[in-house]
Amino acid sequence: MSDVSAMTPAEPSPYDAILIVSFGGPEGPDDVIPFLENVTRGRGIPRERLEVVGGHYHLFGGRSPINDQCRALIAALESALADAGIGLPVYWGNRNWHPLLEDTVAQMTADGITRALAFVTSATSSYSACRQYREDIQRAREAVGADSPVIDKVRQYYDHPGFIEPMIDNTQLAIDRLSTPSRLVFTAHSIPLSMASTSDYEAQLREVARLVATGVGHCDWDLVWQSRSGPPQVPWLEPDINDHLETLAASGTEHVVIVPIGFISDHMEVVFDLDTEAVATAARLGISMTRAATVGIDTRFVSMIVELIEERRSGAPARALGGLAIRPDVCAVDCCPPPTRR
């Protein structure tokens, strides 16, 4: 495969399309196992395990919320781009389910698109959240052929005001619902330690948690992890949200606000792992728990996407909060390598 660092130019270039890139999810019961086979391809996961995980989706009619959430985001972005006078079409391609990225790139090629700017629905940096999507884009381009458009990617946006400010407001609303002193518990998708050790993933999420906690005037908070999917012998980021609730209950904590800062919408990892599993754990432990909403299509978040586009199109100034350096548009060749497989 070609070097993925070549996907992003050193100098700003004109764009004739925007590409939304996401994970994808099943849209009906018959899609569930084929979707999970796509997600786990090459990892040797037995079908019995896929069927267990598939049961999570069947609790919701075999349909993940993520594709509908992408549709809503695209509609909101198209409106915001029109309001900003940016006349670019918006395409959408997924890593693991229809519309698949390769099919979308083929359509873009047929439509005569020559250079597009991609927005990925992951705010942070790691192999799975950033570099793998860039590799997905490159593979799709290579599969389509030499006429496929150049596709660059906007920078990571975990600390952009358009992400942080809605999360502060959503967290405050959740705190207000409990109407009692509560502990803030921030959550994000766990990743293998071999992946975490070669990226800024954990540091970025701790910065998000700090910014949101400061925004709501809270000093008692934790960052924990959820949605682990790897084999037990491979170490991942811990503690898991359910284990942490056990620890909090043992220490006398009675009220918890869960804040899913690792996700931009309420997809399956939120509605099952938090709203189903963690809610059940909290109830068993006698903890009153509520969850903050994700940013979804908050107007500030959608405006942030327009800002990121304008950074690349016209050199508009980059906005960020906190103390970490803004991620560069051009990633290093060895940035965020894949995790070690055992």
C-alpha positions as CSV (number, residue, x, y, z in Angstrom):
1,M,0.0,0.0,0.0
2,S,1.1,3.5,-0.7
3,D,2.4,5.7,2.2
4,V,-0.8,7.1,3.9
5,S,1.1,10.3,4.8
6,A,1.0,11.3,1.2
7,M,-2.8,11.6,1.4
8,T,-2.5,15.1,2.9
9,P,-0.8,17.9,0.9
10,A,1.7,20.3,2.5
11,E,0.0,23.3,1.0
12,P,-3.8,24.1,1.0
13,S,-5.5,23.1,-2.2
14,P,-9.0,23.7,-3.6
15,Y,-11.6,21.1,-2.8
16,D,-14.7,20.1,-4.8
17,A,-16.4,17.8,-2.2
18,I,-16.6,16.8,1.5
19,L,-16.5,13.2,2.6
20,I,-18.0,12.0,5.9
21,V,-16.2,8.8,7.0
22,S,-17.7,6.7,9.8
23,F,-17.7,3.2,11.3
24,G,-21.0,2.0,9.9
25,G,-23.6,-0.3,11.5
26,P,-26.3,-2.8,10.6
27,E,-29.7,-1.5,9.6
28,G,-31.7,-4.7,10.0
29,P,-31.5,-8.2,11.6
30,D,-30.1,-9.8,8.5
31,D,-27.2,-7.3,8.4
32,V,-25.9,-8.0,12.0
33,I,-23.7,-11.0,11.4
34,P,-22.3,-9.8,8.1
35,F,-21.5,-6.5,9.6
36,L,-19.7,-8.1,12.6
37,E,-17.8,-10.3,10.2
38,N,-16.6,-7.1,8.4
39,V,-15.6,-5.5,11.7
40,T,-13.6,-8.6,12.9
41,R,-12.2,-9.8,9.6
42,G,-8.7,-11.3,10.0
43,R,-9.0,-11.6,13.8
44,G,-10.2,-15.2,14.0
45,I,-13.3,-14.4,16.1
46,P,-15.5,-17.5,16.2
47,R,-19.1,-17.2,14.9
48,E,-20.4,-18.1,18.4
49,R,-18.8,-14.9,19.8
50,L,-20.3,-12.9,16.9
51,E,-23.7,-14.2,17.7
52,V,-23.3,-13.2,21.3
53,V,-22.4,-9.6,20.3
54,G,-25.1,-9.7,17.7
55,G,-27.6,-10.1,20.5
56,H,-26.8,-6.6,21.6
57,Y,-28.0,-5.3,18.2
58,H,-31.1,-7.5,18.2
59,L,-32.2,-5.8,21.5
60,F,-32.7,-2.8,19.2
61,G,-34.3,-4.6,16.3
62,G,-31.0,-5.4,14.7
63,R,-30.4,-1.8,13.8
64,S,-27.6,0.4,15.0
65,P,-28.4,4.0,15.5
66,I,-25.1,5.1,13.8
67,N,-26.2,5.3,10.2
68,D,-29.3,7.4,11.0
69,Q,-27.1,9.7,13.1
70,C,-24.7,10.1,10.2
71,R,-27.7,11.0,7.9
72,A,-28.8,13.6,10.4
73,L,-25.2,15.0,10.7
74,I,-24.9,15.2,6.9
75,A,-28.2,17.0,6.5
76,A,-27.2,19.5,9.2
77,L,-23.8,20.0,7.6
78,E,-25.2,20.6,4.2
79,S,-27.4,23.3,5.6
80,A,-24.5,24.9,7.5
81,L,-22.3,24.8,4.4
82,A,-25.0,26.5,2.3
83,D,-25.4,29.2,5.0
84,A,-21.6,29.8,4.9
85,G,-21.7,30.1,1.1
86,I,-19.6,26.9,0.6
87,G,-21.1,25.1,-2.4
88,L,-19.5,21.6,-1.9
89,P,-21.4,18.3,-2.2
90,V,-21.3,16.0,0.8
91,Y,-20.6,12.3,0.3
92,W,-20.6,9.5,3.0
93,G,-18.7,6.3,3.2
94,N,-18.3,3.7,6.1
95,R,-15.5,1.4,7.1
96,N,-17.7,-1.6,7.9
97,W,-21.2,-1.3,6.3
98,H,-23.1,0.4,3.5
99,P,-22.6,2.9,2.2
100,L,-19.1,1.3,2.0
101,L,-16.2,3.7,1.5
102,E,-15.0,2.0,-1.7
103,D,-18.5,2.4,-3.3
104,T,-18.6,6.0,-2.3
105,V,-15.2,6.8,-3.7
106,A,-16.3,5.1,-7.0
107,Q,-19.3,7.3,-7.1
108,M,-17.2,10.4,-6.4
109,T,-15.0,9.4,-9.3
110,A,-17.9,8.9,-11.6
111,D,-19.2,12.4,-10.5
112,G,-15.9,13.9,-11.6
113,I,-14.6,14.8,-8.0
114,T,-10.9,15.5,-8.1
115,R,-10.0,16.5,-4.5
116,A,-12.1,16.0,-1.4
117,L,-11.8,16.8,2.3
118,A,-12.7,14.0,4.7
119,F,-14.2,14.5,8.2
120,V,-14.0,11.3,10.3
121,T,-16.5,10.8,13.1
122,S,-13.7,10.2,15.7
123,A,-12.4,13.2,17.6
124,T,-9.2,11.7,19.0
125,S,-5.9,10.2,17.8
126,S,-5.1,6.5,17.8
127,Y,-4.6,3.8,15.2
128,S,-8.3,2.9,15.1
129,A,-9.6,6.4,15.5
130,C,-7.4,8.2,12.9
131,R,-4.7,6.3,11.0
132,Q,-6.9,3.3,10.2
133,Y,-9.4,5.6,8.6
134,R,-6.7,7.1,6.5
135,E,-5.6,3.7,5.4
136,D,-9.3,2.8,4.6
137,I,-9.5,5.9,2.4
138,Q,-6.2,5.0,0.7
139,R,-7.4,1.4,0.1
140,A,-10.6,2.6,-1.4
141,R,-8.8,5.0,-3.7
142,E,-6.4,2.2,-4.9
143,A,-9.4,-0.1,-5.5
144,V,-11.2,2.4,-7.6
145,G,-8.1,3.3,-9.6
146,A,-5.9,6.1,-10.8
147,D,-8.8,8.4,-11.5
148,S,-10.1,8.4,-7.9
149,P,-10.0,11.7,-6.2
150,V,-7.2,12.8,-3.8
151,I,-8.8,12.7,-0.3
152,D,-7.3,14.7,2.5
153,K,-8.5,14.6,6.1
154,V,-9.2,17.4,8.6
155,R,-7.3,17.4,11.9
156,Q,-8.5,15.8,15.1
157,Y,-10.9,18.0,17.0
158,Y,-11.2,16.6,20.5
159,D,-10.4,20.0,22.1
160,H,-12.2,22.3,19.7
161,P,-14.7,24.6,21.4
162,G,-17.4,23.3,19.0
163,F,-17.0,19.9,20.7
164,I,-16.1,20.9,24.3
165,E,-18.8,23.6,24.8
166,P,-21.8,21.4,23.9
167,M,-20.3,18.6,26.1
168,I,-20.1,21.1,29.0
169,D,-23.8,22.0,28.5
170,N,-24.9,18.4,28.2
171,T,-23.0,17.5,31.3
172,Q,-24.5,20.3,33.3
173,L,-28.0,19.2,32.2
174,A,-27.3,15.7,33.4
175,I,-26.0,17.0,36.7
176,D,-29.1,19.1,37.1
177,R,-31.3,16.0,36.5
178,L,-29.9,14.3,39.6
179,S,-30.2,17.5,41.7
180,T,-27.7,16.1,44.2
181,P,-23.9,16.1,44.5
182,S,-22.6,13.5,42.0
183,R,-19.4,12.1,40.8
184,L,-18.5,12.7,37.2
185,V,-17.4,9.6,35.3
186,F,-16.1,10.2,31.8
187,T,-16.0,7.2,29.4
188,A,-14.4,6.4,26.1
189,H,-13.9,3.3,24.1
190,S,-11.1,1.1,25.5
191,I,-8.2,0.2,23.2
192,P,-5.3,-2.2,23.5
193,L,-2.4,-0.9,25.6
194,S,-0.1,-1.5,22.6
195,M,-2.2,1.0,20.7
196,A,-2.6,3.5,23.6
197,S,1.2,3.6,24.2
198,T,1.9,4.8,20.6
199,S,-0.7,7.5,20.4
200,D,-2.0,10.6,22.3
201,Y,-5.4,8.9,22.8
202,E,-5.5,8.7,26.6
203,A,-3.8,12.1,27.1
204,Q,-6.4,13.8,24.7
205,L,-9.3,12.2,26.5
206,R,-8.0,13.3,29.9
207,E,-7.7,16.8,28.5
208,V,-11.3,16.6,27.3
209,A,-12.4,15.3,30.7
210,R,-10.5,18.1,32.5
211,L,-12.0,20.8,30.2
212,V,-15.6,19.6,30.7
213,A,-15.2,19.1,34.4
214,T,-13.8,22.6,34.8
215,G,-16.6,23.9,32.6
216,V,-19.2,22.6,35.1
217,G,-17.2,23.4,38.2
218,H,-16.6,19.8,39.2
219,C,-13.4,18.6,40.8
220,D,-14.4,15.0,41.5
221,W,-14.2,13.0,38.3
222,D,-12.7,9.9,36.8
223,L,-11.8,8.7,33.3
224,V,-12.8,5.1,32.6
225,W,-13.2,2.8,29.6
226,Q,-15.9,0.8,28.0
227,S,-16.7,-1.5,25.0
228,R,-13.6,-3.7,25.2
229,S,-13.7,-6.3,22.5
230,G,-10.3,-8.0,22.5
231,P,-9.2,-11.4,23.8
232,P,-8.7,-11.5,27.6
233,Q,-4.9,-12.2,27.3
234,V,-4.3,-8.8,25.6
235,P,-4.2,-5.9,28.0
236,W,-6.5,-3.0,27.3
237,L,-7.1,0.4,29.0
238,E,-8.8,0.0,32.3
239,P,-10.8,0.2,34.5
240,D,-14.0,-0.8,32.7
241,I,-17.0,1.4,33.5
242,N,-18.9,-1.5,35.2
243,D,-15.9,-2.4,37.4
244,H,-15.5,1.2,38.3
245,L,-19.1,1.4,39.4
246,E,-18.4,-1.5,41.7
247,T,-15.4,0.5,43.2
248,L,-17.5,3.6,43.6
249,A,-20.3,1.8,45.3
250,A,-17.8,0.2,47.7
251,S,-16.5,3.7,48.6
252,G,-20.0,4.9,49.4
253,T,-20.7,6.9,46.2
254,E,-24.5,7.1,45.6
255,H,-24.9,9.4,42.6
256,V,-23.0,9.2,39.3
257,V,-23.2,11.2,36.1
258,I,-21.7,9.3,33.1
259,V,-20.2,11.5,30.3
260,P,-19.4,9.7,27.1
261,I,-16.6,12.0,25.8
262,G,-15.2,9.3,23.5
263,F,-18.2,9.4,21.1
264,I,-19.9,12.1,19.0
265,S,-23.3,10.5,18.8
266,D,-25.5,8.0,20.8
267,H,-24.7,4.9,18.8
268,M,-24.5,1.3,19.9
269,E,-21.6,1.6,22.3
270,V,-23.6,4.3,24.1
271,V,-27.1,2.9,24.0
272,F,-26.1,-0.7,24.9
273,D,-22.8,-0.5,26.9
274,L,-23.9,2.5,28.9
275,D,-27.7,2.9,28.7
276,T,-28.3,-0.9,29.1
277,E,-25.3,-2.6,30.8
278,A,-24.0,0.2,33.0
279,V,-27.5,1.2,34.0
280,A,-28.2,-2.3,35.1
281,T,-24.9,-2.4,37.1
282,A,-25.7,0.9,38.8
283,A,-29.2,-0.3,39.7
284,R,-27.8,-3.5,41.2
285,L,-25.4,-1.5,43.3
286,G,-27.9,1.0,44.4
287,I,-26.3,3.9,42.6
288,S,-28.5,6.6,41.0
289,M,-27.0,7.2,37.5
290,T,-27.8,9.5,34.6
291,R,-25.9,10.0,31.4
292,A,-25.0,13.2,29.5
293,A,-25.9,13.3,25.8
294,T,-23.3,13.3,23.1
295,V,-22.9,16.3,20.8
296,G,-24.9,14.8,18.0
297,I,-26.0,17.6,15.7
298,D,-25.6,20.5,18.1
299,T,-25.3,23.6,16.0
300,R,-21.9,24.5,17.5
301,F,-20.5,21.0,16.6
302,V,-21.8,21.3,13.0
303,S,-20.3,24.8,12.8
304,M,-17.0,23.3,14.0
305,I,-17.0,21.0,11.0
306,V,-17.4,24.0,8.8
307,E,-14.5,25.7,10.6
308,L,-12.3,22.7,10.1
309,I,-13.1,22.8,6.4
310,E,-12.3,26.4,6.2
311,E,-9.0,25.8,7.9
312,R,-8.0,23.7,5.0
313,R,-9.7,25.6,2.2
314,S,-8.6,29.2,3.1
315,G,-6.1,28.9,6.0
316,A,-8.6,30.1,8.6
317,P,-7.1,30.2,12.1
318,A,-7.3,26.9,14.1
319,R,-9.2,27.1,17.4
320,A,-8.5,24.8,20.3
321,L,-8.8,24.8,24.1
322,G,-6.6,23.3,26.8
323,G,-2.9,22.7,26.9
324,L,-2.1,20.1,24.3
325,A,-0.7,20.9,21.0
326,I,-3.0,21.1,18.0
327,R,-2.7,18.0,15.9
328,P,-1.0,18.6,12.5
329,D,-2.9,18.2,9.3
330,V,0.1,16.1,7.9
331,C,0.7,13.1,10.2
332,A,4.1,11.6,10.5
333,V,4.8,8.4,8.6
334,D,5.1,6.4,11.8
335,C,2.1,8.1,13.6
336,C,-0.2,5.9,15.6
337,P,1.0,2.4,14.4
338,P,-1.4,-0.6,14.6
339,P,-1.5,-2.5,17.8
340,T,0.5,-5.7,18.4
341,R,-1.6,-8.8,17.6
342,R,-1.1,-11.8,19.8
